[in-house]
Amino acid sequence: HAALDGYQKYAMVGDPEAMARLGRLYLDGKSIERNEALGHSLLKRAAARGNALARKALADEIDATTTPDS
C-alpha cells in the first residue's frame, strides 16, 4: 500500500499528520496488523505536536471508555 508506506516514511521523520493517520490505522487494524500500543503512541506524539486529528482521536477514545456518573 503506497499510502501506508508514505505514512510510515513521514512518521519516522516526525510528521504529525503522518503519525496521526498511521496511529489510526494501527488502532483500527485496517491495511496493517492491529497494534494498540503503537497506535496510541503515534497519536500521543502527533497530538503533542499540535495535530488536531490526533487530539480528536484521543478525546473520542477517552469519551468511549468513560461512563458518566449515575
Contacts in CASP RR format, 6 or more apart in sequence:
PFRMAT RR
TARGET T0000
AUTHOR 0000-0000-0000
METHOD contacts of the structure
MODEL  1
HAALDGYQKYAMVGDPEAMARLGRLYLDGKSIERNEALGHSLLKRAAARG
NALARKALADEIDATTTPDS
1 31 0 8 1.000
3 31 0 8 1.000
4 22 0 8 1.000
4 25 0 8 1.000
4 31 0 8 1.000
4 32 0 8 1.000
6 18 0 8 1.000
7 18 0 8 1.000
7 21 0 8 1.000
7 22 0 8 1.000
7 25 0 8 1.000
8 18 0 8 1.000
8 22 0 8 1.000
9 18 0 8 1.000
10 17 0 8 1.000
10 18 0 8 1.000
11 18 0 8 1.000
11 19 0 8 1.000
11 22 0 8 1.000
11 42 0 8 1.000
14 45 0 8 1.000
14 49 0 8 1.000
16 45 0 8 1.000
16 46 0 8 1.000
16 49 0 8 1.000
16 50 0 8 1.000
16 51 0 8 1.000
16 54 0 8 1.000
17 46 0 8 1.000
17 51 0 8 1.000
17 53 0 8 1.000
19 42 0 8 1.000
19 43 0 8 1.000
19 45 0 8 1.000
19 46 0 8 1.000
19 49 0 8 1.000
19 51 0 8 1.000
19 54 0 8 1.000
20 42 0 8 1.000
20 43 0 8 1.000
20 46 0 8 1.000
20 47 0 8 1.000
20 51 0 8 1.000
20 53 0 8 1.000
20 54 0 8 1.000
20 57 0 8 1.000
21 53 0 8 1.000
22 39 0 8 1.000
22 42 0 8 1.000
23 38 0 8 1.000
23 39 0 8 1.000
23 40 0 8 1.000
23 42 0 8 1.000
23 43 0 8 1.000
23 46 0 8 1.000
23 54 0 8 1.000
23 57 0 8 1.000
24 39 0 8 1.000
24 43 0 8 1.000
24 53 0 8 1.000
24 57 0 8 1.000
25 31 0 8 1.000
25 32 0 8 1.000
26 32 0 8 1.000
26 34 0 8 1.000
26 35 0 8 1.000
26 36 0 8 1.000
26 38 0 8 1.000
26 39 0 8 1.000
26 42 0 8 1.000
27 34 0 8 1.000
27 36 0 8 1.000
27 39 0 8 1.000
27 40 0 8 1.000
27 43 0 8 1.000
27 57 0 8 1.000
28 34 0 8 1.000
29 35 0 8 1.000
40 58 0 8 1.000
42 54 0 8 1.000
43 54 0 8 1.000
43 57 0 8 1.000
43 58 0 8 1.000
44 54 0 8 1.000
44 58 0 8 1.000
45 54 0 8 1.000
46 53 0 8 1.000
46 54 0 8 1.000
47 54 0 8 1.000
47 55 0 8 1.000
47 58 0 8 1.000
END
